[in-house]
Amino acid sequence: MKQICVFGSSSENIDRTYLEVAEQLGSFLAQKSCGVIFGAGKYGVMGAVAPGA
């Protein structure tokens, strides 16, 4: 399994559009059997990738 590290804003003041795209990215990576490594918990762009994955 490949691992992808996502580094992006962990701010809560991010336009919803960016968060939606980040979640879509997580879903795409999961479909391609890629693990996701991030460090922001549930906040910002990094946090939005996790539910998608």
C-alpha positions as CSV (number, residue, x, y, z in Angstrom):
1,M,0.0,0.0,0.0
2,K,1.3,3.4,-0.9
3,Q,1.2,6.2,1.7
4,I,0.4,9.9,0.9
5,C,1.2,12.7,3.3
6,V,-1.2,15.6,3.2
7,F,0.0,19.0,4.4
8,G,-2.4,21.9,4.3
9,S,-4.0,24.4,6.5
10,S,-5.4,23.3,9.9
11,S,-7.4,26.5,10.4
12,E,-11.1,26.5,11.0
13,N,-11.4,29.6,8.8
14,I,-11.3,27.8,5.4
15,D,-13.8,28.3,2.7
16,R,-16.1,25.3,2.5
17,T,-15.2,24.7,-1.2
18,Y,-11.6,23.8,-0.2
19,L,-12.8,21.5,2.5
20,E,-15.1,19.7,0.1
21,V,-12.3,19.2,-2.5
22,A,-10.0,17.9,0.2
23,E,-12.6,15.3,1.2
24,Q,-12.9,14.3,-2.4
25,L,-9.1,13.9,-2.6
26,G,-9.3,11.6,0.4
27,S,-11.9,9.5,-1.3
28,F,-9.9,9.4,-4.5
29,L,-6.8,8.3,-2.6
30,A,-8.7,5.5,-0.8
31,Q,-10.1,4.3,-4.1
32,K,-6.6,4.0,-5.4
33,S,-5.6,2.0,-2.2
34,C,-3.4,4.8,-0.8
35,G,-3.1,5.4,2.9
36,V,-3.3,9.0,4.1
37,I,-1.0,10.5,6.7
38,F,-1.9,13.9,8.1
39,G,-1.4,15.7,11.4
40,A,-4.3,18.1,12.0
41,G,-6.9,16.1,13.7
42,K,-10.3,17.1,12.5
43,Y,-9.5,20.7,11.5
44,G,-8.9,22.5,8.2
45,V,-7.8,21.0,4.9
46,M,-5.8,18.1,6.4
47,G,-8.7,17.2,8.7
48,A,-11.1,17.2,5.7
49,V,-9.1,14.6,3.8
50,A,-9.5,12.0,6.6
51,P,-13.3,11.4,6.3
52,G,-13.0,11.0,2.6
53,A,-10.3,8.4,3.0
